[in-house]
Amino acid sequence: MAHLHASPEIDGHRIRELRQQSGLSVTALARRIGITPQYLSQIERGHRPTVSPHTFTQIRAAMGVGDDETLRINLADAA
């Protein structure tokens, strides 16, 4: 179980996939989340593999994802 104070590891490729399926641009999604498009781009490219719990929650809400695990890096896939 993840701790609320820990920085969640996030699957940037999955974020990009969901964003594109939703027809959102990087800029549009970043505005919904409350971050810069540059920061979102870094997340999607894997240059920011962890985010603050607040940002993680904002991404989940903006993408309409109810399950934390949908956006987390799957360690079995990463190996």
A tleap script that builds the chain and sets N, CA, C and O, in Angstrom:
source leaprc.protein.ff14SB
mol = sequence {
  NMET ALA HIE LEU HIE ALA SER PRO GLU ILE
  ASP GLY HIE ARG ILE ARG GLU LEU ARG GLN
  GLN SER GLY LEU SER VAL THR ALA LEU ALA
  ARG ARG ILE GLY ILE THR PRO GLN TYR LEU
  SER GLN ILE GLU ARG GLY HIE ARG PRO THR
  VAL SER PRO HIE THR PHE THR GLN ILE ARG
  ALA ALA MET GLY VAL GLY ASP ASP GLU THR
  LEU ARG ILE ASN LEU ALA ASP ALA CALA
}
set mol.1.N position { 0.842 -1.178 0.000 }
set mol.1.CA position { 0.000 0.000 0.000 }
set mol.1.C position { 0.888 1.242 0.000 }
set mol.1.O position { 1.859 1.316 0.753 }
set mol.2.N position { 0.553 2.213 -0.845 }
set mol.2.CA position { 1.345 3.444 -0.947 }
set mol.2.C position { 1.030 4.373 0.215 }
set mol.2.O position { -0.101 4.424 0.699 }
set mol.3.N position { 2.036 5.099 0.651 }
set mol.3.CA position { 1.856 6.087 1.698 }
set mol.3.C position { 1.551 7.422 1.040 }
set mol.3.O position { 2.089 7.729 -0.024 }
set mol.4.N position { 0.689 8.217 1.666 }
set mol.4.CA position { 0.278 9.482 1.087 }
set mol.4.C position { 1.423 10.463 0.928 }
set mol.4.O position { 1.376 11.330 0.055 }
set mol.5.N position { 2.450 10.343 1.755 }
set mol.5.CA position { 3.557 11.290 1.680 }
set mol.5.C position { 4.630 10.864 0.670 }
set mol.5.O position { 5.517 11.650 0.337 }
set mol.6.N position { 4.547 9.636 0.191 }
set mol.6.CA position { 5.544 9.136 -0.755 }
set mol.6.C position { 5.263 9.693 -2.148 }
set mol.6.O position { 4.113 9.958 -2.501 }
set mol.7.N position { 6.313 9.866 -2.925 }
set mol.7.CA position { 6.161 10.330 -4.306 }
set mol.7.C position { 5.846 9.130 -5.184 }
set mol.7.O position { 6.696 8.259 -5.369 }
set mol.8.N position { 4.631 9.074 -5.729 }
set mol.8.CA position { 4.260 7.917 -6.546 }
set mol.8.C position { 5.084 7.833 -7.831 }
set mol.8.O position { 5.374 8.843 -8.472 }
set mol.9.N position { 5.451 6.611 -8.185 }
set mol.9.CA position { 6.079 6.384 -9.482 }
set mol.9.C position { 4.944 6.315 -10.486 }
set mol.9.O position { 3.954 5.612 -10.279 }
set mol.10.N position { 5.099 7.053 -11.580 }
set mol.10.CA position { 4.005 7.183 -12.530 }
set mol.10.C position { 4.444 6.709 -13.909 }
set mol.10.O position { 5.584 6.923 -14.320 }
set mol.11.N position { 3.536 6.071 -14.605 }
set mol.11.CA position { 3.799 5.544 -15.945 }
set mol.11.C position { 3.476 6.626 -16.972 }
set mol.11.O position { 2.326 6.777 -17.384 }
set mol.12.N position { 4.477 7.361 -17.371 }
set mol.12.CA position { 4.291 8.456 -18.309 }
set mol.12.C position { 3.755 8.015 -19.652 }
set mol.12.O position { 2.979 8.734 -20.281 }
set mol.13.N position { 4.164 6.833 -20.099 }
set mol.13.CA position { 3.682 6.331 -21.387 }
set mol.13.C position { 2.172 6.071 -21.320 }
set mol.13.O position { 1.445 6.296 -22.288 }
set mol.14.N position { 1.726 5.597 -20.166 }
set mol.14.CA position { 0.274 5.355 -19.980 }
set mol.14.C position { -0.479 6.680 -19.947 }
set mol.14.O position { -1.581 6.780 -20.485 }
set mol.15.N position { 0.110 7.700 -19.316 }
set mol.15.CA position { -0.521 9.021 -19.289 }
set mol.15.C position { -0.691 9.522 -20.723 }
set mol.15.O position { -1.770 9.977 -21.102 }
set mol.16.N position { 0.366 9.437 -21.510 }
set mol.16.CA position { 0.295 9.890 -22.907 }
set mol.16.C position { -0.782 9.130 -23.676 }
set mol.16.O position { -1.563 9.722 -24.422 }
set mol.17.N position { -0.810 7.820 -23.486 }
set mol.17.CA position { -1.790 6.975 -24.161 }
set mol.17.C position { -3.217 7.418 -23.818 }
set mol.17.O position { -4.049 7.586 -24.709 }
set mol.18.N position { -3.490 7.603 -22.539 }
set mol.18.CA position { -4.821 8.028 -22.099 }
set mol.18.C position { -5.158 9.432 -22.595 }
set mol.18.O position { -6.292 9.703 -22.988 }
set mol.19.N position { -4.167 10.322 -22.575 }
set mol.19.CA position { -4.384 11.695 -23.040 }
set mol.19.C position { -4.752 11.697 -24.517 }
set mol.19.O position { -5.687 12.382 -24.931 }
set mol.20.N position { -4.019 10.934 -25.301 }
set mol.20.CA position { -4.278 10.881 -26.738 }
set mol.20.C position { -5.640 10.243 -27.034 }
set mol.20.O position { -6.353 10.687 -27.933 }
set mol.21.N position { -5.994 9.214 -26.284 }
set mol.21.CA position { -7.304 8.574 -26.451 }
set mol.21.C position { -8.428 9.557 -26.130 }
set mol.21.O position { -9.512 9.485 -26.708 }
set mol.22.N position { -8.156 10.472 -25.204 }
set mol.22.CA position { -9.153 11.471 -24.815 }
set mol.22.C position { -9.203 12.646 -25.780 }
set mol.22.O position { -10.092 13.492 -25.683 }
set mol.23.N position { -8.258 12.704 -26.706 }
set mol.23.CA position { -8.215 13.796 -27.664 }
set mol.23.C position { -7.716 15.107 -27.076 }
set mol.23.O position { -7.992 16.181 -27.611 }
set mol.24.N position { -6.979 15.014 -25.971 }
set mol.24.CA position { -6.453 16.211 -25.317 }
set mol.24.C position { -5.028 16.497 -25.769 }
set mol.24.O position { -4.239 15.578 -25.989 }
set mol.25.N position { -4.712 17.764 -25.902 }
set mol.25.CA position { -3.331 18.159 -26.162 }
set mol.25.C position { -2.581 18.180 -24.834 }
set mol.25.O position { -3.192 18.146 -23.765 }
set mol.26.N position { -1.266 18.235 -24.911 }
set mol.26.CA position { -0.449 18.353 -23.702 }
set mol.26.C position { -0.849 19.623 -22.948 }
set mol.26.O position { -0.979 19.609 -21.724 }
set mol.27.N position { -1.042 20.708 -23.677 }
set mol.27.CA position { -1.394 21.978 -23.052 }
set mol.27.C position { -2.745 21.901 -22.349 }
set mol.27.O position { -2.886 22.389 -21.227 }
set mol.28.N position { -3.731 21.299 -22.992 }
set mol.28.CA position { -5.068 21.203 -22.403 }
set mol.28.C position { -5.053 20.362 -21.123 }
set mol.28.O position { -5.656 20.742 -20.120 }
set mol.29.N position { -4.363 19.222 -21.162 }
set mol.29.CA position { -4.310 18.380 -19.970 }
set mol.29.C position { -3.517 19.059 -18.859 }
set mol.29.O position { -3.904 19.001 -17.692 }
set mol.30.N position { -2.419 19.697 -19.218 }
set mol.30.CA position { -1.614 20.391 -18.204 }
set mol.30.C position { -2.444 21.455 -17.493 }
set mol.30.O position { -2.345 21.607 -16.275 }
set mol.31.N position { -3.263 22.192 -18.243 }
set mol.31.CA position { -4.138 23.203 -17.621 }
set mol.31.C position { -5.111 22.563 -16.652 }
set mol.31.O position { -5.340 23.087 -15.562 }
set mol.32.N position { -5.685 21.432 -17.041 }
set mol.32.CA position { -6.626 20.729 -16.151 }
set mol.32.C position { -5.949 20.288 -14.867 }
set mol.32.O position { -6.547 20.326 -13.791 }
set mol.33.N position { -4.707 19.872 -14.987 }
set mol.33.CA position { -3.964 19.362 -13.832 }
set mol.33.C position { -3.417 20.494 -12.974 }
set mol.33.O position { -3.291 20.364 -11.756 }
set mol.34.N position { -3.095 21.605 -13.625 }
set mol.34.CA position { -2.506 22.730 -12.896 }
set mol.34.C position { -0.984 22.698 -12.908 }
set mol.34.O position { -0.333 23.174 -11.978 }
set mol.35.N position { -0.421 22.125 -13.985 }
set mol.35.CA position { 1.033 22.091 -14.153 }
set mol.35.C position { 1.363 22.672 -15.525 }
set mol.35.O position { 0.466 22.915 -16.332 }
set mol.36.N position { 2.637 22.892 -15.785 }
set mol.36.CA position { 3.031 23.427 -17.083 }
set mol.36.C position { 3.043 22.310 -18.131 }
set mol.36.O position { 3.241 21.142 -17.797 }
set mol.37.N position { 2.830 22.673 -19.395 }
set mol.37.CA position { 2.932 21.666 -20.455 }
set mol.37.C position { 4.319 21.020 -20.502 }
set mol.37.O position { 4.446 19.839 -20.824 }
set mol.38.N position { 5.347 21.790 -20.184 }
set mol.38.CA position { 6.705 21.244 -20.182 }
set mol.38.C position { 6.856 20.140 -19.129 }
set mol.38.O position { 7.463 19.100 -19.384 }
set mol.39.N position { 6.294 20.385 -17.946 }
set mol.39.CA position { 6.372 19.387 -16.876 }
set mol.39.C position { 5.602 18.128 -17.273 }
set mol.39.O position { 6.086 17.016 -17.064 }
set mol.40.N position { 4.409 18.293 -17.843 }
set mol.40.CA position { 3.634 17.133 -18.285 }
set mol.40.C position { 4.390 16.362 -19.358 }
set mol.40.O position { 4.401 15.131 -19.344 }
set mol.41.N position { 5.013 17.064 -20.273 }
set mol.41.CA position { 5.800 16.411 -21.311 }
set mol.41.C position { 6.938 15.597 -20.705 }
set mol.41.O position { 7.219 14.489 -21.163 }
set mol.42.N position { 7.589 16.130 -19.688 }
set mol.42.CA position { 8.664 15.397 -19.006 }
set mol.42.C position { 8.122 14.136 -18.340 }
set mol.42.O position { 8.775 13.092 -18.361 }
set mol.43.N position { 6.939 14.226 -17.751 }
set mol.43.CA position { 6.306 13.052 -17.129 }
set mol.43.C position { 6.040 12.001 -18.202 }
set mol.43.O position { 6.392 10.833 -18.038 }
set mol.44.N position { 5.417 12.425 -19.303 }
set mol.44.CA position { 5.061 11.485 -20.364 }
set mol.44.C position { 6.278 10.810 -20.987 }
set mol.44.O position { 6.199 9.641 -21.362 }
set mol.45.N position { 7.377 11.502 -21.103 }
set mol.45.CA position { 8.592 10.927 -21.694 }
set mol.45.C position { 9.397 10.100 -20.707 }
set mol.45.O position { 10.402 9.498 -21.083 }
set mol.46.N position { 8.971 10.061 -19.443 }
set mol.46.CA position { 9.673 9.276 -18.440 }
set mol.46.C position { 10.825 10.005 -17.782 }
set mol.46.O position { 11.585 9.402 -17.024 }
set mol.47.N position { 10.969 11.297 -18.059 }
set mol.47.CA position { 12.047 12.072 -17.440 }
set mol.47.C position { 11.709 12.467 -16.007 }
set mol.47.O position { 12.592 12.867 -15.248 }
set mol.48.N position { 10.450 12.358 -15.640 }
set mol.48.CA position { 9.980 12.599 -14.277 }
set mol.48.C position { 9.199 11.354 -13.845 }
set mol.48.O position { 7.971 11.339 -13.931 }
set mol.49.N position { 9.888 10.324 -13.388 }
set mol.49.CA position { 9.201 9.070 -13.061 }
set mol.49.C position { 8.407 9.110 -11.759 }
set mol.49.O position { 7.603 8.216 -11.492 }
set mol.50.N position { 8.630 10.137 -10.955 }
set mol.50.CA position { 7.824 10.295 -9.747 }
set mol.50.C position { 7.230 11.701 -9.744 }
set mol.50.O position { 7.803 12.640 -10.297 }
set mol.51.N position { 6.071 11.819 -9.107 }
set mol.51.CA position { 5.397 13.104 -8.964 }
set mol.51.C position { 4.907 13.231 -7.534 }
set mol.51.O position { 4.870 12.249 -6.793 }
set mol.52.N position { 4.535 14.430 -7.151 }
set mol.52.CA position { 3.994 14.617 -5.807 }
set mol.52.C position { 2.640 13.912 -5.705 }
set mol.52.O position { 1.966 13.714 -6.716 }
set mol.53.N position { 2.245 13.537 -4.497 }
set mol.53.CA position { 0.918 12.924 -4.334 }
set mol.53.C position { -0.198 13.820 -4.873 }
set mol.53.O position { -1.166 13.328 -5.451 }
set mol.54.N position { -0.063 15.131 -4.683 }
set mol.54.CA position { -1.078 16.063 -5.184 }
set mol.54.C position { -1.159 16.008 -6.711 }
set mol.54.O position { -2.254 15.935 -7.269 }
set mol.55.N position { -0.020 16.043 -7.381 }
set mol.55.CA position { -0.004 15.993 -8.843 }
set mol.55.C position { -0.565 14.664 -9.334 }
set mol.55.O position { -1.310 14.626 -10.313 }
set mol.56.N position { -0.211 13.583 -8.662 }
set mol.56.CA position { -0.735 12.265 -9.025 }
set mol.56.C position { -2.256 12.255 -8.942 }
set mol.56.O position { -2.931 11.746 -9.838 }
set mol.57.N position { -2.791 12.818 -7.865 }
set mol.57.CA position { -4.241 12.889 -7.678 }
set mol.57.C position { -4.889 13.751 -8.757 }
set mol.57.O position { -5.949 13.408 -9.279 }
set mol.58.N position { -4.248 14.869 -9.088 }
set mol.58.CA position { -4.773 15.761 -10.116 }
set mol.58.C position { -4.788 15.074 -11.480 }
set mol.58.O position { -5.744 15.229 -12.239 }
set mol.59.N position { -3.748 14.327 -11.793 }
set mol.59.CA position { -3.695 13.600 -13.064 }
set mol.59.C position { -4.810 12.562 -13.115 }
set mol.59.O position { -5.521 12.452 -14.114 }
set mol.60.N position { -4.956 11.809 -12.040 }
set mol.60.CA position { -6.031 10.801 -11.975 }
set mol.60.C position { -7.389 11.433 -12.208 }
set mol.60.O position { -8.190 10.920 -12.989 }
set mol.61.N position { -7.654 12.550 -11.533 }
set mol.61.CA position { -8.944 13.222 -11.657 }
set mol.61.C position { -9.157 13.741 -13.080 }
set mol.61.O position { -10.236 13.577 -13.648 }
set mol.62.N position { -8.134 14.364 -13.649 }
set mol.62.CA position { -8.252 14.935 -14.988 }
set mol.62.C position { -8.462 13.864 -16.050 }
set mol.62.O position { -9.142 14.093 -17.051 }
set mol.63.N position { -7.874 12.694 -15.824 }
set mol.63.CA position { -7.987 11.604 -16.790 }
set mol.63.C position { -9.201 10.718 -16.513 }
set mol.63.O position { -9.509 9.828 -17.305 }
set mol.64.N position { -9.889 10.954 -15.401 }
set mol.64.CA position { -11.048 10.136 -15.059 }
set mol.64.C position { -10.682 8.723 -14.678 }
set mol.64.O position { -11.438 7.783 -14.923 }
set mol.65.N position { -9.514 8.579 -14.076 }
set mol.65.CA position { -9.014 7.265 -13.667 }
set mol.65.C position { -9.243 7.098 -12.173 }
set mol.65.O position { -8.737 7.884 -11.372 }
set mol.66.N position { -9.997 6.084 -11.800 }
set mol.66.CA position { -10.303 5.885 -10.390 }
set mol.66.C position { -9.298 5.015 -9.659 }
set mol.66.O position { -9.189 5.087 -8.435 }
set mol.67.N position { -8.569 4.202 -10.388 }
set mol.67.CA position { -7.659 3.231 -9.789 }
set mol.67.C position { -6.221 3.741 -9.845 }
set mol.67.O position { -5.681 3.965 -10.928 }
set mol.68.N position { -5.601 3.924 -8.679 }
set mol.68.CA position { -4.206 4.377 -8.614 }
set mol.68.C position { -3.290 3.517 -9.472 }
set mol.68.O position { -2.389 4.030 -10.136 }
set mol.69.N position { -3.519 2.220 -9.457 }
set mol.69.CA position { -2.600 1.298 -10.113 }
set mol.69.C position { -2.576 1.473 -11.634 }
set mol.69.O position { -1.601 1.081 -12.276 }
set mol.70.N position { -3.618 2.047 -12.217 }
set mol.70.CA position { -3.670 2.254 -13.665 }
set mol.70.C position { -2.541 3.155 -14.132 }
set mol.70.O position { -2.039 2.990 -15.244 }
set mol.71.N position { -2.132 4.108 -13.297 }
set mol.71.CA position { -1.125 5.084 -13.689 }
set mol.71.C position { 0.259 4.810 -13.101 }
set mol.71.O position { 1.226 5.486 -13.454 }
set mol.72.N position { 0.358 3.843 -12.227 }
set mol.72.CA position { 1.632 3.530 -11.608 }
set mol.72.C position { 2.459 2.628 -12.514 }
set mol.72.O position { 1.925 1.845 -13.300 }
set mol.73.N position { 3.754 2.757 -12.384 }
set mol.73.CA position { 4.651 1.888 -13.127 }
set mol.73.C position { 4.484 0.458 -12.617 }
set mol.73.O position { 4.539 0.203 -11.414 }
set mol.74.N position { 4.283 -0.449 -13.532 }
set mol.74.CA position { 4.167 -1.856 -13.187 }
set mol.74.C position { 5.587 -2.420 -13.137 }
set mol.74.O position { 6.240 -2.556 -14.172 }
set mol.75.N position { 6.057 -2.743 -11.952 }
set mol.75.CA position { 7.425 -3.205 -11.790 }
set mol.75.C position { 7.708 -4.489 -12.551 }
set mol.75.O position { 8.844 -4.719 -12.967 }
set mol.76.N position { 6.704 -5.325 -12.739 }
set mol.76.CA position { 6.893 -6.562 -13.496 }
set mol.76.C position { 7.146 -6.240 -14.972 }
set mol.76.O position { 7.943 -6.915 -15.623 }
set mol.77.N position { 6.470 -5.211 -15.505 }
set mol.77.CA position { 6.673 -4.820 -16.888 }
set mol.77.C position { 7.995 -4.104 -17.080 }
set mol.77.O position { 8.607 -4.198 -18.144 }
set mol.78.N position { 8.443 -3.383 -16.049 }
set mol.78.CA position { 9.675 -2.582 -16.145 }
set mol.78.C position { 10.926 -3.460 -16.122 }
set mol.78.O position { 11.983 -3.043 -16.595 }
set mol.79.N position { 10.814 -4.654 -15.582 }
set mol.79.CA position { 11.973 -5.544 -15.446 }
set mol.79.C position { 12.360 -6.180 -16.748 }
set mol.79.O position { 13.316 -6.954 -16.796 }
savepdb mol mol.pdb
quit
